[in-house]
Amino acid sequence: MSTLADVVVIGAGVHGATVAYHLAKAGAGRVIVVDKAGVAGGPTAKSGAMLRPIFTEAPYIQLVMRSIEMLEHWDDVVGGDAGFVERGFLRITRNFSEADLGGNLDLMKSLGAEFEILGLDALKTRVPDAEFVGDELGLWLPRSGFADPVLTTRTLARAAQRRGVEIWEGTQVTGLLARDSRISGVQTDRELIHTRTVVNCAGPWSAQLAAGIGVELPIETHRGGTSLFQRPEALPVGSPIFSDGVHQVYFREVNDHVLRAAHFGWTKHQVDPDTYDETISSEQYLGLRDDLRKRFRSMRRSVYAGGFSAIYDMTPDAHPIIGNVGGIDGFWCNCGWSGNGFASAAAVGEPIVDLMQGKTPGVDLSLFAWPRPPSTKIRPDAHWVRR
Ligand SMILES: Cc1cc2nc3c(=O)[nH]c(=O)nc-3n(C[C@H](O)[C@H](O)[C@H](O)COP(=O)(O)OP(=O)(O)OC[C@H]3O[C@@H](n4cnc5c(N)ncnc54)[C@H](O)[C@@H]3O)c2cc1C
């Protein structure tokens, strides 16, 4: 059995969903999204889903700001509820260097990102539960927050479906087909799809799929732990995201009773995305709790409420791989987001579709081409791996 499609999107995580949504808006013909699990059935479901435009490169700042704008008006723009709450984001830091902050304040300001610098007294007033030492500062971003990653992905996917996109859930891509350096089809365990255009949004599985047509993508799968804690009384409901750059740990609310916390960055542990251990070890949980206790008095009496491990699709410089790759016509990638992909997702589908349709995108994605432009710098937080 076989069928014909104009575009096949592999993966229905938040990146497959955004590409499908923007393809549908652009009238790209018959689009089929294939996911071996289902919509938001992979790593996206475990995302912290936080959005804050702290970066050293313009495209990230532009994409995150645009995604926040979309989420602020999600029901009008996409349709439905993405669970977005604009609580604000507080980063505690010793200084505002790119290496320590992971952002360039001048660039952020020039692109219109809203933020306020807090001195020690302001920090103490804003977070009475926390302890600070002499040289610490705060960066407050009022228009930041977090969404529900599953609702965000589902609403994008359902909006794409309403515009005619087909989503084949529970269907596995078993191989890509290419002839004369051009995509010719996608083999699935349901049927063969003849197509001249594929978008690889398979996250940690992207490299394996690309290898099937002789394209090498430098994406490794790394595992990291998230812990849940009962909310201490001293941290009121509706608190912002607390991000402690000194101890490299953050937490945010899951609901009125539970907080989720994780270290920055990712672990150096490489795993197999199909068989990794989804639990959190006591060593990881205790390490997290110790770092939270260094800052927040109430976390010294915090009650552990469970946890999990999740996987990150990491590239060597921590930038995603976006564009036509490997000298294969019709082979597009949007993967390798390196633990950082939720915040840009809603908006990035549009410039990707522009590129696919030969238009000049509103956000310049050339930084994310593979191979990289020679001037590309490593994302500063790629150096923050400590565990
Ligand atoms: C714990 C955690 C916290 C995070 N927190 C944040 C955050 O606060 N802010 C932020 O910006 N980012 C965050 N991220 C990163 C962000 O969540 C990811 O970058 C993003 O969700 C990746 O989405 P994706 O669609 O690229 O990939 P995935 O979610 O990995 O989706 C890939 C999909 O491809 C499918 N697939 C794979 N192979 C095949 C095949 N052969 N056939 C069919 N289907 C296939 C899978 O089933 C899967 O559904 C976090 C990530 C994790 C794990």
The ligand as a Gaussian input file, in Angstrom:
#p B3LYP/6-31G(d) Opt

LIG

0 1
 C       13.004000      17.864000      31.567000
 C       13.041000      18.858000      30.440000
 C       12.824000      20.203000      30.728000
 C       12.876000      21.133000      29.694000
 N       12.597000      22.435000      29.982000
 C       12.605000      23.341000      28.984000
 C       12.250000      24.681000      29.254000
 O       11.906000      25.027000      30.394000
 N       12.286000      25.580000      28.229000
 C       12.670000      25.205000      26.965000
 O       12.713000      26.057000      26.086000
 N       12.975000      23.929000      26.683000
 C       12.937000      22.983000      27.648000
 N       13.231000      21.694000      27.371000
 C       13.555000      21.328000      25.988000
 C       12.306000      21.157000      25.147000
 O       11.291000      20.550000      25.891000
 C       12.653000      20.320000      23.919000
 O       13.695000      20.978000      23.207000
 C       11.457000      20.131000      23.003000
 O       10.328000      19.626000      23.697000
 C       11.828000      19.149000      21.894000
 O       10.711000      18.951000      21.087000
 P       10.832000      18.170000      19.728000
 O        9.507000      18.232000      19.086000
 O       12.022000      18.637000      18.969000
 O       11.204000      16.659000      20.125000
 P       10.465000      15.481000      20.908000
 O        9.564000      15.948000      21.963000
 O       11.601000      14.577000      21.276000
 O        9.598000      14.792000      19.798000
 C       10.123000      13.913000      18.834000
 C        8.991000      13.009000      18.412000
 O        9.457000      12.203000      17.325000
 C        8.825000      10.947000      17.427000
 N        9.627000       9.989000      16.668000
 C       10.942000       9.709000      16.848000
 N       11.348000       8.764000      15.973000
 C       10.274000       8.453000      15.212000
 C       10.060000       7.537000      14.143000
 N       11.042000       6.756000      13.672000
 N        8.820000       7.452000      13.608000
 C        7.815000       8.230000      14.079000
 N        7.968000       9.109000      15.095000
 C        9.176000       9.222000      15.650000
 C        8.805000      10.677000      18.926000
 O        7.801000       9.725000      19.268000
 C        8.549000      12.050000      19.502000
 O        7.171000      12.277000      19.779000
 C       13.179000      20.725000      28.368000
 C       13.389000      19.379000      28.080000
 C       13.307000      18.445000      29.088000
 C       13.508000      16.996000      28.749000

